[in-house]
Amino acid sequence: MLKQKFSPLLRKVTSRITQIRQIPPRACLKVLLLFAAAFLTGHLLARGVAALETAVSPVSESENWGLGFSEEGKRPTGNATIEELKEYDAWFAQDTEEKELYLTFDCGYENGNTPAILEALKNHNAPATFFVVGNFIRDNPELIRQMVEEGHTVGNHTYSHPDMSQISSPEAFEEELVKVEELYRKTTGEEMPRYYRPPRGVYSTENLRMAKDLGYQTFFWSLAYVDWQQDAQPTHEEAFEKLLGRIHPGAIVLLHNTSRTNGEILDELLTRWESIGYTFHSLEELTANS
């Protein structure tokens, strides 16, 4: 079949070579067939290597954590499943049908909303995890101590909020976390809980492995909304629509402490969640129960 497919081309090339070199046609044909076989073998090997690279490359590829909501009141799909993330001690939600939720806040800087957030959490006896960057601890030691004293967890959001997926060196990766640990220790006199959230949710499985090797658990989220744009804060109605309509059992909720809207609505939001049967739990409970 191969010979039939290439015979017109082989006859033409053989004839040309014979004219130039005066080599017997049968010898030319044998040489050309050998070259054709070598070419096809190399092509197939190249395809095999490419397929292998395609299968392996996602391990180090950068991804933005994303969600797909299909049905109100149901857990969304993520870039990875709960089971797939468990391999790396990572989470985006709790696998449960119970109306439990886990409150988390990303803290890049302080602009006056955190005290209102802490007050709302206290009113509802709701534990939360605050993922902080280096400058937040350095500039707000009293708020950090208040969080700890009121039973909240302070997690690691890296020292300088870089794209961690672009850091290939384990030493450089560790440095971004250790600097925050040192500030926390200096501020509270305690060791920092090893809870980590990648800045902007950008990650690679290589990063997840690095975090696990350092004893960290990584937390994404299953509910968030666009609350970080200071010049385009959502209205209360827009916030309630997203946060009430997409709540689901086992949700890890991501909010930003910089959001004026969050500071204003949180007390009412927690009341509304409670009115439909939800209870508030810590990430420590999530990991222990799983």
N, C-alpha and C positions, 0 to 999 in steps of 0.2 A: 504493500500500500504506500509506504514511504517512497519506494523507488518510483512508483507510478506518478506520485505527486511532484517529484523533483526531476523526472526524466527530461522534459523539454528544456529546463534550465541546464541540466547536466550535459545534454547533447550539444547545446550552444557553447557552453564553456569549454567542453572537451575539444570541440572542433577548433575553437580559438587557440587553445593551448597547443594543440597538435600543429597548427599552422606556424606558431611561433617557435616551439621547442622541438618539433618533430618527435614527440613522445608517442608511443603506441596508444591508440584510443582506449584499449582495455586497461592499460596501466593508469591512464588519466582518470578513468572512471573509478578505479579502486581508491586512488588518492582522494578524489573528491568525496566519495562515500565516507571515507575515514574522517575527512574534515567536517562533513555534515553531521556525522554521529557525535564527534567531539563538540560541535556547536550546540546540538540539541541537549547533550548531557550537561554542558555548562549552563544552558538556559534553564533546564529543570532544577539544577542545583541552586541557581540564583533565586528561582521562585520559591524553593524550599526555605532558603535562608530568609528571604523577605517575609514569608509567612510566619517563620519563627520569631523574627523581630517584631512583627505586628502583635503576636501573642504575648511577648514579653514586655514590650515598651510601656504599656499602661502602668507598670509598677513604678516607673519614675516620672510619668507624665503628670503635669500640673492640672488640677481640676478646681473649679469653683463649686462649692457645695450648693446644690439646687434641689428644689422640691416640685412635685407634681400633685396637685389636688384634683381628685376625681369626684368625690362625694362628700357633702357636708357632714361633719361629725365623724368622719373616718380618717385614720392616719394616712398622710400622704406618702407617696413613694419618694425615695431619695436617690442620690447617685449610687448608693450602695444599700444593701439590706441590713437589718439589725444583725443577722447572723454573720454576714460578711465582715461587718465592722468589729464584731466581737474578737476576731482573730488578732486585732491590734489594740484591744482594750479601749475601743472607741464606741460612741453612742450617738444616736440622733433622736431616739424616743424609747419609751418603755413598751415592751410587748405585753400589753394587758388590755382587757376590756373594762377594767375599773376606771372610774372617773377621777384619775389622779393626774396632777400636772406638776411640772418642775420649773420654777421661775429662775431665769438667768438674766444678767445684765452685763453688757459690754461697756467698759468704762475707759474712754480715751482721754477725757479731761473733765474738769468740773466747771459747770456754768450755773450752778444754783439749784439744780433739780434733784440732786441726790437726797438732801434732807427730807423733801416731801415724799420721795420714794420709800425711804426708811420708815417714815411715820406711817404710811399706808400699810407697809408690811407688818409693822408692829400692831396696828389696829386689827389685823386679821390673823395674827400669830402665824404668818406665812414665811417659811425659811426661803432664802434665795442664795444664789451663787453670783458673786460679782467678779467677772474676769477683767483684771486690771493690767494696764501697761505701766512701764517704769515711772513715767512722769506723774501718773495719777497717785501712786504711793508716795513719791517724793514730795509732791505739793499738797497732799491732803492726809497727813498722818492721823489727824483726829477722826476723820471719816472712816479710815481703815480700822482704827481701834473700835469705833462705834459699831461697825459691821460685825466685828468679831464678838464684842461684848453682847450684842443682841442676837447672837446665835446663827449668824450667816457665815457662809464660806467665801473666802477670797481666793479666786483661781488665777492662773497665769495666762495672760494674753500677750506675752513676750515683752521685752524691754523697749524696743523701738518700733513695733508694729510693721515689720517688713513682710514681703512675700516669702514666707518660709519655704515654699516649694522650690525656690531658686537656690536654697542653701543645701549644697551637697555634702559639706563637711560635717560629720557628727560633732566635732569640736565647736564649730561656729554655731550650729544648731543649739547645742547645750548652753553656750554662752548667753544666748538670747533669753533663756529660761533662768539660768543661774543668777543673772543680774537682778531679776525681779525677786527671786528667793532671798537674796541678800538684803534688799531693801525691806522686804516684809519682815525678815528676822530682826533687823535693826529697829523697825517700827513697833513690832508687837512683842518681841522677845520669844517668839515661837517659830517653829518650822512651818513653812508654807505647805498647805495641802497640794498634792501633786495632781491637780486638775488643770487641763490645758485646752485652750480654744485657739485654733489657727486664725490669725488676722484675716478678716474679710472672708473667712471660710475657704481660703485657697490652700490646697493641700496636695500631697502626693502620697501614695502608699509607702514610699520610702521614708517620708516624714513621719507617718504614723508609726512605722517601725522604730524610728529613732526615739520618738516620744515614749513608746512602750519600753524600750531598752533603758530609758532613764527613770522608769518607774511611774510615768505619767499615764493618766487616762485622758482620752481626748473626747471633747463634747462638741457636737454640731447642734442642730436644732430641727424641730419639726413644725414650728410656727414662728413666723416673724413678719414684719411689714416694714415699709419704707418710712422709718421714723428718724433717720440720722441727718437728713438734709435741713440744716438750720434755717435756710431762707425759704423753705417750702415745707413747713411743718403740717402734718395732716390735721384736719379738723377733728373735733371729738367724735363726730358722727362717722367719719371715715375710719378712724381708729377702731371704734366699737364694731363697725361692720366687718372689718378684717379679723379682729381678735375674738369676737364672739362667733362669727360664722364659721371659722376654721378651727376652733378648739376641738380637741379629740382626746380620747383616753390615752394616757401615757405621754402626753405632749411635753417636750422640752421647749419652753417658750424663750425666745430671744427678744429682749428689748434693749434700747440704748438709754443710758442715764443722761445723755446730753439732750434728750428730747423733752422739750417743754410740754408737749402734749401728754407724754407719759407721766410726767410729774403731776399734771392736772387731773388725769383720769384714773390713775391707778387704784385709788381707794374705791371708786365706783365700779371699776372693772372687776376687781376682786370680789366685790359684793355680788355682781351679776353672775360671775362664774360660780360662786357658792350657791346662788339661787337655783342653778340648774344641776346642782349635785356634785360639783367638783371640789376636791380637797387638795391642799398644797403640801408638797413633800420635798425633801432635800435630795441632792444628787447622791449623797451618801446612802440614802435609802434605796435609790434606784440601783446602784451598783451592788448593794448587799442583797437585794431581792432577786437579782439576776444571776 
